[in-house]
Amino acid sequence: MSSPLYSRIVALALGTAILIGTAPHAAWSQPRGVKPKPVTQADIERLEKKIADQQRVIEKLIRMQQQYLQSLVALMPDAGGGGTLVVPPPQPDVVARNDPKPAGTKTDAQIDTGPKPNEKPVGKPDPKNTTAKPNEKPPEVKPPAPDKKSGKGTLVGKVKGGGGDTYVYVADVVAAGGGAATMKQEGKQFVPRVMAVQKGTRVEFPNQDAVFHNVFSVTPDNSFDLGSYRQGESKSVTMSKAGVVSVYCNMHPQMVGHILVVPSNLYTRAGADGFYRLPNVPAGKHKIVAWAPNAKPTSMEVEITADEVTTLELDVKRGREAPHLNKDGMPYGSYKD
Amino acid sequence: MNCRKSLWLGLGLALTASAPVAAQNAPEEDASTGDTSSEDAPAEEPEPDPVAQAKAMQSRIDELEARLESAERVRRARFPVKITGYGDLGFFATSPGGDGSGFRRDAGHVVFPMHSQIAWVFWGDLLATMVNSRGDVADLGEAPGVDRFDSVNAENNPSFLVNELSIGINAGLGERALFTSSVNFTPRTGTDFRLGDSFDVDVAQLEWLPFADGHTSVFIGKVDSVIGIEYKTRKAPQRFGITPTLLARYTTGPAVGLKARSKFLNERLILAASVTNGSFGTEQFHFHSEVDTNAFKTVSGRVAVRLKIAGGTFEAGPSGQWGTQDGAPDGADKMWTAGVDAEFETSRFGVRAQWLKAKAPGDAVSQMYSLDLKNGGYLEANFLVTPIIGLLGRAEFRDAQVQQGMERLYITKNWRATAGLRLIFNPNAIIKAEYSHNGEYGGLPSIPDDVVTTSAVMAF
């Protein structure tokens, strides 16, 4: 046995020993009584190639993760993102954005054009408006079907099990937010109790009760505490991250609100019968999500065809409203009602 | 390929397979440009499936978010502690021509000749001239034959008063348990070598919510009352006005023991019950006691319906308690309280009412007072004119006799009308003013014992 080959075998044995020590399940799953085959040059090369492949995959994942984290940092107000930047998500199959205005922080005067909670979306994503930051890799934009004019289709269907307050939205289309929405405090309740807004929307919380309220949320990345304020006063929060934001009052535990923050204005509220209609969805394959309060979102992928109507049925399973803690992380107790 | 390269290869293989996190943290150069790659390997490898990568990334992000949420839940469950408290300062004055007290002695049994066999007979109400939310009176008067601690003792002089300083410590013990406590400090002037200042552990209770819906609570410790509704707003920052009602002495005191409260039928039905050492009273005739002097305990309960009507919440129900009188020995007759209460509340307007009867047999051997609360009731309404300005009106009466053997008898047929003003600048700064007119009925001579009192409450 030549010296280099011997060295390789020793190295491989060392690596195998470490593997056995660190991955016992893999080691024990080997059939007993099978003699190991002699190591050949081809085996070594195959292993080297496998390592190189894995390293490339890891590098790519790290890059994507870094890009995603940078995007999140850019969204933070301190970083100058103002919460309304167009951010390419890590998914490479972004198809469209809906940002007719330049990215950046908007003044209050500019913000008042977002879809109202009870309105149908007016999404008009335009692939031509796709913009990217200078250092970012441009997202892949699927061209519209050559034989179609609009490049958009309509999604219709029914959500089963959602009851009222069920929303359907396109999860993989990201568009700059903005606009404003209102969730009142009225009769010691949030009105509306459930609403959906586009990411970057400023949500106002006016107090219309004669008593004080203290609106807060402990939802990660969207947590806030507006403090106590009286009738006629209003405070606001910009919803900077997509997801479900649970809103409470620190004084009245029966006050529970849910805000679904969606990545674009491609969302709609299903009717009481569960039927929904979502127009202006860019053609292509999309992830469609149905959500209702106290339910885990349900998602399905669907191929939207330009200028055609696509049907999709979704199921959601609603749970009961669970008790929540106050802003100090304590139970409210029996008498805070 | 030499021996050293092979060694690195083996190590790299092991580390890559077993510790991907470490591999991710490795410098990019090591991962991409190391000379471990084969020279025969093709220059351009086929790109991994981007959709699969995106899915893997999304899965990773979902996992991280779930871990973050879990960590946040754990963090919140780690016994958060909150210190609360308030200071209540006031200024009060009583009717000119009076002595600051709410009762008079029937000297010579002129008013009540039918009670001439009793040594001392009084009429009026010792607690008529309340000046603060504690129920302290402006003056206890000069009652012969007893040595009482007259904590305010202002006689008939207007006076400033630090009504109460209170410190509370609340601790969340996980998501299903809560410890609540408060200690009241009452700075007072000492007399006869007595310090005067006092402190009292007002509430010290552990509340456990055994079910996930949070509709049931089990309390242990020095717990709040289950009788009526006034106990829920008995403290200065919670009370719309300043002074307690004439019935508060029987219903608002905390007691030591066990208590359970549960809401059923979507919170339309509320049941509460307790077993305590004594009754839920505060009156200094001591129909209550923290540490029992007899083996028989006091059981209490309340049943109420709660409905959403006319833009507000309506709650009504009966409540009562029964047990051996505090301070009396075992085998003594039982003391009981029974009543009914109702409340309707919107965010701007509130009205509440309560009617109550009570009896305590007293004990001649241990010189315990007997009580015959023939009737007592109140009707109170409050209204927010603006979010800052609130008005209060209350009408009430109390018809009772308190007797100690053949030595002392207090006869009360008292009515009271109260008007109040509240300015609430924020939940932490409240100013209140109140005027109470006390009157006698049923042929009892009138006593000049009206009260004007104010209160500035600063809470945190």
Interface residues (C-beta under 8 A of the other chain):
Chain A: S3 P4 S7 R8 V10 A11 L12 A13 L14 G15 T16 I18 L19 T22 A23 I44 E45 L47 E48 K49 I51 A52 D53 Q54 Q55 R56 V57 I58 E59 K60 L61 I62 M64 Q65 Y68 P90 Q91 P92 D93 G187 K188 D209 A210 V211 F212 V218 P220 S228 R230 Q231 G232 M251 R320 A322 P323 L325 D328 G329 M330 P331 Y332 G333 S334 Y335 D337
Chain B: M1 N2 C3 S6 L7 W8 L9 G10 L11 G12 L13 A14 L15 T16 A17 S18 A19 P20 A23 Q24 E28 A31 S32 T36 S37 S38 D40 A41 E45 P48 P50 V51 Q53 A54 A56 M57 Q58 R60 I61 E65 L68 E69 E72 R75 R76 A77 P80 K82 N170 A171 G172 E175 R176 A177 L178 T180 E207 L209 A212 D213 G214 S217 F219 D224 K232 R261 E267 G311 T346 S347 R348 L384 P387 I388 I424 N426 P427 N428
